Amino acid sequence: PPPHLDPAQARPSTSQMHSVFARSPVVAVGTTPRHAAGRRRAAAPARIAVSRTNALGASTEDLRASSMTAAASRLRLATAAPAAKRVSHRHAARMCGIIGIYRQEGAASAELYEGLLMLQHRGQDSAGMVTFDGKRFMEKKDNGLVANIFDKKSIDSLAGSVGIGHVRYPTAGGLSATEAQPFFVNSPLGIYLIHNGNLTNADELTNSLGGRMMKTSSDSEVLLNVFAEDVNKELQANPDADVDKIVFDAVTHTMKKVKGAYSCITMVNQVGLFAFRDPNGIRPLVLGQRKAVSDEDKDEWCVASEDSAFGPLGFSRVRDVNPGEAILITEEGKMVSRQCVNAELSPCIFEYIYLARPDSTLNSISVYEFQLELGRRLARRIKKREWEIDVVVPVPDGSRPSAIEIAGELDLPYREGLVKNRYVGRTFIMPDQRTRELSVRRKLNAMRSVFNGKKVLLVDDSIVRGTTMSQIVQMCRNAGALEVYLASAAPPVKHPNVYGVDMPSRHEFVAHERSEEEVCEYLGADGLIYQSVEDMLQAGRSMNSQIERFDASCFDGDYVSGDIDEAYLEALSSGGRGKGRKGS
């Protein structure tokens, strides 16, 4: 088990740390240098005042002035909305990549940039970064790819040896750059947050926030404000308490009220880099460590969605952040952790099938080895079909490990018959159906030398909407394939994902209300086989026996958070993130 927070550890009390806010604007939340012996004393958090509104948040005067109107508005919403239709109309964070870095000295921004490049597969819509130099937070975020947003000038301007970064993938309708993370609140303390996942009770949480106002429709900003409110309550109730204890106690309260999936990294002014993970551990979060170049007795830290980000930066994997756990990297570089709530690890199994890089290890399971095992299990089922197959071809890139194992088990040649244009984004995460269809034709090209005159088994990691696969089947036939059989390393997707993957409506899934034979006919194939749900789950359990339950809700409809019912899913499909989504 992780080490718990030791309250006896000497850190400044909350009564020692607030004077800076009376003099500093939001854009320059200040503190003494982090290695200084002490911190400045100040007034209580309730007296923090910011005289102007700016890009990072509304002033406290604005918050007070709008609190009664906001409360009345929320009351109307709460009484008007029927309970059976509870669903958040806020934008989910959806699939994202997050990273936080603590260095003993030197700028963190260049390494955050490299880490975000390693996590770019988790989000191609927007990226953001914020650093802290001991006196000020410095932020840059925008829509686009990491390499297009951050140039040398912007990286150099992001001073400070501590920082966090975020990438997000496209969402339906396309969100503005103001929705890009990180998000900030100036009170209490000054907190930045990045979030991967989706809250399933975001509207209820919003209604509980009193006078706090938000700039965006993101559930991540709701989460930030819930945490900030809990920190504020702890500050007021325990003004002389150790600041470490304050944030751990606050996030414990947050975890008890927030539902859904959330892996988060925050920067809390005068406290440190603070990360936490939901009690089910649905989305991944991994801790890395290395020795400081200038002093091998000192540690440097990295927290990220995937440990594949560690290698280029020289960090070694320590462990996963446990579900229901919070980890603090203090300003002096000490790692402290607490198991905040009772928890049971139930990670999203779709991470291993589609979302994560094959060189990542999540929850002590190698993504690559998991995909190989899926191939072995699927091969045994394919043998029973007695198809006549000449060659096995993967649909690049995620299906390669499974296809290699299938070819080996069936004693068939493995060939790379589909050439991918690597400068076109992943079609599954394109924001609308027409864009996905156009992108497929730019994305792949079938080699006639592989397909001509052959009976081909195409292997894909999953078949979600069917848009890509139906066009690939036709490409293969145009390249001369005599017969095209399909094998999906994942079971059929039949249920919405509510935990941060953009699959909100069951009506858009090709397997919705279709049998395997009907899906095969729709895709234009000569045969189709899916992985079984049980084989998929057994593959995961065989690699980590401590995981008794995976979240496989998009395959089996079993939602691990326990708060999802048919009314929620129907509202999600018709009026929430799935509005306007149609089937194939």
ZICOR-V51568 format. One record per residue. N is the residue number from 1. BURIAL is + if it has 24 or more other ideal C-beta (glycine too) atoms within 12 Angstrom, else -. D_LAST is the distance of its C-alpha to the last C-alpha in Angstrom with 2 decimals. Layout:
# ZICOR-V51568
N/BURIAL/D_LAST + N/BURIAL/D_LAST
This chain:
# ZICOR-V51568
1/-/46.77 + 2/+/46.73 + 3/-/50.04 + 4/-/50.36 + 5/+/51.63 + 6/-/55.41 + 7/-/56.66 + 8/-/59.97 + 9/-/58.55 + 10/-/60.26 + 11/+/57.97 + 12/+/58.95 + 13/+/58.76 + 14/+/56.70 + 15/-/59.92 + 16/+/60.55 + 17/+/57.52 + 18/+/56.83 + 19/-/59.32 + 20/+/57.16 + 21/+/54.71 + 22/-/57.44 + 23/-/57.97 + 24/+/54.63 + 25/+/51.70 + 26/+/48.16 + 27/-/47.42 + 28/+/50.31 + 29/+/50.38 + 30/+/53.46 + 31/+/55.28 + 32/-/58.10 + 33/-/57.39 + 34/+/55.72 + 35/-/58.62 + 36/-/61.26 + 37/-/63.38 + 38/-/62.54 + 39/+/60.45 + 40/+/61.55 + 41/-/62.18 + 42/+/60.71 + 43/-/60.04 + 44/+/57.65 + 45/+/53.91 + 46/-/54.26 + 47/-/56.44 + 48/+/54.02 + 49/+/53.58 + 50/+/51.72 + 51/-/53.12 + 52/-/50.16 + 53/-/46.41 + 54/-/44.76 + 55/-/41.52 + 56/+/41.59 + 57/+/42.07 + 58/+/43.72 + 59/-/47.44 + 60/+/48.85 + 61/-/50.61 + 62/+/47.26 + 63/+/45.98 + 64/-/49.05 + 65/-/48.91 + 66/-/45.31 + 67/-/45.46 + 68/-/46.52 + 69/-/43.94 + 70/+/41.17 + 71/-/42.38 + 72/-/42.46 + 73/-/38.94 + 74/+/37.66 + 75/-/39.62 + 76/-/37.99 + 77/-/34.50 + 78/-/35.51 + 79/-/36.99 + 80/-/34.35 + 81/-/31.27 + 82/-/31.00 + 83/-/31.02 + 84/-/28.11 + 85/-/25.85 + 86/+/27.09 + 87/+/24.64 + 88/+/25.45 + 89/+/24.31 + 90/+/25.82 + 91/+/23.89 + 92/+/23.62 + 93/+/25.17 + 94/+/22.05 + 95/+/22.55 + 96/+/25.95 + 97/+/28.99 + 98/+/32.48 + 99/+/35.97 + 100/+/39.53 + 101/+/42.73 + 102/+/46.37 + 103/+/49.11 + 104/+/52.84 + 105/-/53.46 + 106/-/51.82 + 107/+/48.65 + 108/+/45.38 + 109/+/43.18 + 110/+/43.10 + 111/+/42.11 + 112/+/39.43 + 113/+/38.06 + 114/+/38.07 + 115/+/36.48 + 116/+/33.63 + 117/+/33.03 + 118/+/32.76 + 119/+/30.16 + 120/+/28.21 + 121/+/25.27 + 122/+/24.80 + 123/+/24.46 + 124/+/24.45 + 125/+/24.36 + 126/+/27.90 + 127/+/31.03 + 128/+/34.27 + 129/+/37.64 + 130/+/40.78 + 131/+/44.15 + 132/+/47.45 + 133/+/50.88 + 134/+/53.02 + 135/+/53.51 + 136/+/50.27 + 137/+/46.51 + 138/+/44.93 + 139/+/41.26 + 140/+/38.81 + 141/+/35.06 + 142/+/32.58 + 143/+/29.06 + 144/+/28.48 + 145/+/29.20 + 146/+/32.30 + 147/-/34.23 + 148/-/33.67 + 149/+/34.77 + 150/+/37.85 + 151/-/40.61 + 152/-/44.09 + 153/-/45.54 + 154/+/43.09 + 155/+/43.40 + 156/-/47.18 + 157/-/47.11 + 158/+/45.35 + 159/+/48.58 + 160/+/49.05 + 161/+/48.87 + 162/+/46.24 + 163/+/42.70 + 164/+/39.03 + 165/+/35.87 + 166/+/32.15 + 167/+/28.91 + 168/+/25.61 + 169/+/22.09 + 170/+/20.09 + 171/+/18.80 + 172/+/16.68 + 173/-/19.01 + 174/-/21.45 + 175/+/24.59 + 176/-/28.11 + 177/-/30.56 + 178/-/32.36 + 179/+/29.58 + 180/+/30.29 + 181/+/32.40 + 182/+/35.21 + 183/+/36.18 + 184/+/39.84 + 185/+/42.20 + 186/+/45.89 + 187/+/47.19 + 188/+/48.24 + 189/+/49.36 + 190/+/46.58 + 191/+/43.33 + 192/+/40.38 + 193/+/37.21 + 194/+/34.07 + 195/+/31.36 + 196/+/28.41 + 197/+/26.37 + 198/+/25.51 + 199/+/27.84 + 200/+/26.69 + 201/+/29.73 + 202/+/30.01 + 203/+/30.80 + 204/+/33.50 + 205/+/34.97 + 206/+/35.05 + 207/+/36.96 + 208/+/39.50 + 209/+/40.39 + 210/-/43.11 + 211/+/43.94 + 212/+/41.77 + 213/+/39.72 + 214/+/36.68 + 215/+/35.54 + 216/+/31.81 + 217/+/28.92 + 218/+/28.49 + 219/+/28.96 + 220/+/30.89 + 221/+/33.52 + 222/+/33.77 + 223/+/34.46 + 224/+/37.07 + 225/+/38.81 + 226/+/38.88 + 227/+/40.51 + 228/+/42.86 + 229/+/43.91 + 230/+/44.70 + 231/+/46.70 + 232/+/48.57 + 233/+/49.48 + 234/+/50.80 + 235/+/52.82 + 236/-/54.41 + 237/-/55.13 + 238/+/56.50 + 239/+/57.89 + 240/-/60.04 + 241/+/57.47 + 242/+/56.42 + 243/+/53.41 + 244/+/51.61 + 245/+/51.98 + 246/+/50.74 + 247/+/47.32 + 248/+/46.92 + 249/+/47.88 + 250/+/45.57 + 251/+/42.47 + 252/+/43.38 + 253/+/43.16 + 254/+/39.87 + 255/+/38.32 + 256/-/39.50 + 257/+/37.68 + 258/+/34.47 + 259/+/31.46 + 260/+/28.40 + 261/+/28.28 + 262/+/30.71 + 263/+/32.44 + 264/+/34.77 + 265/+/37.56 + 266/+/40.06 + 267/+/43.23 + 268/+/45.87 + 269/+/48.88 + 270/+/52.06 + 271/+/50.26 + 272/+/48.05 + 273/+/44.64 + 274/+/43.05 + 275/+/39.87 + 276/+/38.36 + 277/+/35.48 + 278/+/34.04 + 279/+/35.55 + 280/+/32.58 + 281/+/32.35 + 282/+/28.55 + 283/+/28.43 + 284/+/30.93 + 285/+/34.23 + 286/+/36.94 + 287/+/40.61 + 288/+/42.47 + 289/+/46.17 + 290/+/48.62 + 291/-/52.28 + 292/-/53.41 + 293/-/54.87 + 294/-/57.96 + 295/-/58.69 + 296/-/57.40 + 297/-/58.51 + 298/-/55.77 + 299/+/52.07 + 300/+/49.04 + 301/+/45.63 + 302/+/41.91 + 303/+/39.07 + 304/+/35.51 + 305/+/31.97 + 306/+/32.56 + 307/+/35.86 + 308/+/34.67 + 309/+/35.90 + 310/+/39.40 + 311/-/40.44 + 312/+/40.86 + 313/+/42.71 + 314/-/45.09 + 315/+/44.09 + 316/-/44.18 + 317/+/41.85 + 318/+/43.78 + 319/+/41.27 + 320/+/38.19 + 321/+/38.76 + 322/+/38.83 + 323/+/36.67 + 324/+/38.72 + 325/+/41.00 + 326/+/42.16 + 327/+/43.88 + 328/+/46.29 + 329/+/47.64 + 330/+/50.79 + 331/+/52.27 + 332/+/54.70 + 333/+/52.01 + 334/+/52.44 + 335/+/49.42 + 336/+/49.56 + 337/+/47.03 + 338/+/46.73 + 339/+/44.63 + 340/+/43.97 + 341/+/42.29 + 342/-/41.70 + 343/+/38.54 + 344/-/36.59 + 345/+/34.47 + 346/+/30.86 + 347/+/28.92 + 348/+/25.16 + 349/+/24.41 + 350/+/21.31 + 351/+/24.01 + 352/+/25.30 + 353/+/22.07 + 354/+/20.51 + 355/+/22.37 + 356/+/26.04 + 357/+/27.99 + 358/+/29.31 + 359/-/32.85 + 360/+/32.59 + 361/+/34.09 + 362/+/32.72 + 363/+/34.52 + 364/+/36.70 + 365/+/33.83 + 366/+/33.36 + 367/+/29.72 + 368/+/30.57 + 369/+/32.36 + 370/+/29.58 + 371/+/27.10 + 372/+/29.76 + 373/+/30.15 + 374/+/26.46 + 375/+/26.91 + 376/+/30.05 + 377/+/28.61 + 378/+/25.53 + 379/+/27.93 + 380/-/29.87 + 381/+/26.91 + 382/+/26.02 + 383/-/29.65 + 384/-/29.31 + 385/-/26.69 + 386/-/29.34 + 387/+/27.04 + 388/-/29.03 + 389/+/28.06 + 390/+/30.00 + 391/+/28.60 + 392/+/26.47 + 393/+/24.50 + 394/+/22.93 + 395/+/19.99 + 396/+/22.12 + 397/+/23.28 + 398/+/22.57 + 399/+/22.40 + 400/+/25.86 + 401/+/27.98 + 402/+/26.03 + 403/+/25.89 + 404/+/29.64 + 405/+/30.46 + 406/+/28.41 + 407/+/30.22 + 408/-/33.51 + 409/+/33.08 + 410/+/32.10 + 411/-/34.84 + 412/+/32.58 + 413/-/32.68 + 414/+/30.41 + 415/+/29.43 + 416/+/27.76 + 417/+/25.89 + 418/+/23.37 + 419/+/25.22 + 420/+/23.82 + 421/-/24.77 + 422/-/25.91 + 423/-/26.10 + 424/-/22.38 + 425/+/20.85 + 426/+/18.39 + 427/+/14.80 + 428/+/13.68 + 429/+/16.15 + 430/+/15.42 + 431/+/15.29 + 432/-/12.33 + 433/+/9.20 + 434/-/11.49 + 435/-/14.16 + 436/+/12.26 + 437/-/11.44 + 438/-/15.10 + 439/+/16.39 + 440/+/15.23 + 441/-/17.44 + 442/-/20.26 + 443/+/19.96 + 444/+/20.45 + 445/+/22.65 + 446/+/23.26 + 447/+/26.99 + 448/-/28.14 + 449/-/31.13 + 450/+/29.02 + 451/+/26.55 + 452/-/28.72 + 453/-/29.75 + 454/+/28.30 + 455/+/26.26 + 456/+/24.19 + 457/+/22.84 + 458/+/20.30 + 459/+/20.44 + 460/+/18.13 + 461/+/18.99 + 462/+/15.65 + 463/+/12.00 + 464/+/10.11 + 465/+/6.60 + 466/+/7.05 + 467/+/7.22 + 468/+/10.93 + 469/+/11.54 + 470/+/10.25 + 471/+/12.48 + 472/+/15.20 + 473/+/15.48 + 474/+/16.10 + 475/+/18.53 + 476/+/20.41 + 477/+/20.84 + 478/-/22.04 + 479/+/24.48 + 480/-/25.93 + 481/+/24.37 + 482/-/25.37 + 483/+/22.93 + 484/+/20.17 + 485/+/19.82 + 486/+/17.68 + 487/+/19.15 + 488/+/17.70 + 489/+/20.63 + 490/+/18.90 + 491/+/17.83 + 492/+/14.28 + 493/+/13.19 + 494/+/12.97 + 495/+/14.90 + 496/+/15.21 + 497/+/17.72 + 498/+/20.55 + 499/+/22.99 + 500/+/22.09 + 501/+/18.78 + 502/+/16.09 + 503/+/13.64 + 504/+/14.59 + 505/+/11.88 + 506/+/10.82 + 507/+/8.11 + 508/+/6.08 + 509/+/6.98 + 510/+/5.85 + 511/+/9.35 + 512/+/9.39 + 513/-/11.45 + 514/+/11.03 + 515/-/14.16 + 516/+/14.79 + 517/-/15.46 + 518/-/12.26 + 519/+/10.27 + 520/+/12.94 + 521/-/12.60 + 522/+/8.93 + 523/+/10.04 + 524/+/13.13 + 525/+/15.60 + 526/+/18.93 + 527/+/18.82 + 528/+/17.09 + 529/+/18.94 + 530/+/18.34 + 531/+/21.17 + 532/+/22.54 + 533/+/22.81 + 534/-/26.56 + 535/+/27.09 + 536/+/25.30 + 537/+/27.50 + 538/-/30.57 + 539/+/30.08 + 540/+/30.30 + 541/+/33.22 + 542/-/35.10 + 543/+/35.31 + 544/+/36.36 + 545/-/37.91 + 546/-/38.48 + 547/+/34.81 + 548/-/34.52 + 549/+/31.10 + 550/+/28.14 + 551/+/25.43 + 552/+/22.48 + 553/+/20.84 + 554/+/17.23 + 555/+/17.91 + 556/+/20.46 + 557/+/20.34 + 558/-/23.96 + 559/+/24.71 + 560/+/28.03 + 561/+/29.22 + 562/-/29.70 + 563/+/28.90 + 564/+/25.23 + 565/-/24.70 + 566/-/22.09 + 567/-/23.30 + 568/+/22.77 + 569/+/19.16 + 570/-/18.41 + 571/+/20.33 + 572/+/18.62 + 573/+/15.17 + 574/-/16.58 + 575/+/19.44 + 576/+/19.59 + 577/+/17.62 + 578/+/14.27 + 579/-/15.24 + 580/-/12.87 + 581/+/9.81 + 582/-/6.73 + 583/-/3.79 + 584/+/0.00
